[in-house]
Structure formats: C-alpha cells, structure tokens
Amino acid sequence: MELVSGKMTSKGQITIPKELREKLGLSEGDQFKFLIENDEVRIEPVKKKLLSQAIGRITSKEEINLEKVREICHKEASKHILYKGLKHE
C-alpha cells in the first residue's frame, strides 16, 4: 500500500497529487464516492460506463437503434440540465 498525503483548503477541497491522478487515470470532472467506516474515509473514483457497455446489458425482442438511444439520452440530459439550471436561479 502506498501512502500519499494531501491538504484540505478552506473550501473543503482536497487536491489529488499529479502522480496519483496519472497512475489512476483520473481527469477533471471525474466523480468520487466517499466511504466512511469508523473514523476513516476511503475515496474511490466512480467508474465511467461507456454507452457501448450499457447497450450490451440491454435485452430486447426488437432491434436496438443506437442512434435513437443517443438521441433520447441527449434529450433527457438536456432536460435535466435545463431544469437544474432554472432551479438554481
């Protein structure tokens, strides 16, 4: 196990050292989950699922049109962003 330390800012932000980001393949915008047990916190990156992986898990009697799936996802994401944006104004 490798020990890497960091420091928390006044805003509660912790910087992950560059060497660790590179080693784990992390980039800006990645999301993390915080697992709390006793007095310890474990931080784990949320694994990104590719659309192709998700499609592989879908079962259907009809043929799946990938372009249609992308279109639906785009519309739903746009609605979510629009709603979230209006909610914070």
N, C-alpha and C positions, 0 to 999 in steps of 0.2 A: 504494500500500500504506500502510495506517495503522499506526502504531506505538503500542501500548498496553502499559504495563508493570504488573507486579504484584509481590507479595512472597509468599514461601512461609513458612508457620508452622512451628513446631517439630514438628508432626504431619505435615508434608509436604503440607499443603493450600494450594491457590492460589485466591484469590478472583478471579473474573472480574468486572471493573468493571461497574456497573449499565448504563452507556451501551452497552457491548458486548453484554451479555445482551439488552437491549431490541432492539438493532439486529439481532441474530441470532435473536431469538425463543426464547431459552433460558429454561428454568424449572427449579425444584428437582426433582431426581430424574433429570434428563437424563443420559444416559451419553455418554462420550467415548472416542475411541481416540487413543493416543499413537503417533505415527510417528517413529521415530528414524533419522536419517541423518547419518553422520559425528558431529559434536558438536552437532547441532541436534535439537530436539524440536518437532514440529508437533502441535498438539492439534486434533482435528476432532470435532464432535458426531456421534454415531451417529444416522442418520436413522431416525425413527419410521415404521414401516409400519402403515398402517391396515388393519384386518381386511378392509375392502372392497377394498383394493388387492391383498391376498394372495389373496382369493377370485377376483379377476379372472384370476389366473395359474393357477388350478387347472383342469385339464381332466378331465372325467369323462363317461362314457356315461350315467350316472344323474343325475337332478336333485339338486342340492346343497341341502340344507335348512340355511339359515343358522343357525336356532335350534339345531339339533343340533350344528353346528360350534362355536357358542359354548359349549354345554353341555360338549362334550368338552374344549375349551380350558380351561374353568373347572375341570373335574375334574383335568386334568393339572397345571395351575398350583397347585391346592390340594395335590396330592400332592407336588409339588416343594417348596413352602413347608413342608409338614409334615416332609418328610424333612430338609430343610436345617435346620429348627429343632431337630429331635431330634438331629441330628448335632453341633450346637454345644453341647449341654447337657453 
